Amino acid sequence: MSRIGTLEKDLVELVRKVDSLIVLSRREVDRKAQMAQKIENLMEELTLEKEKNFKLKMELETIREGTVEKGLAELKGQLESMNVLLRREADGKAQMVQKIENLMEEMILEKEKNFKLKMILETINFVSSGASTNAAAASIN
């Protein structure tokens, strides 16, 4: 009986150890399930953060594009204003050149008139001096 009692005692001890291992195993399974749940939650959070990050990047890109487009529009406006000013300046210079050409033509015409008047005056003086010479010669005779 002693042997059966020892076996019974060993069996009870073994059952208790198995129960203890089962409890430990369940705790380990629960712990792993909790860790798996935490990992899943973190993955969801990471996914949400990635989506938020992507949206923010897209918004930033849109803002940058808008800023670039606005800057380009401003530069285009400035360029058009400069072109208008340059055209006005060129038109003003063309008008000045035309006025100078007109004045030069007028000056040439005036010089031609002066030359003709001078020639007429010299002719009159020549004829007058010739007439007085003839009159003087006639008075001598």
Residue pairs with C-beta under 8 A, 6 or more apart in sequence:
none
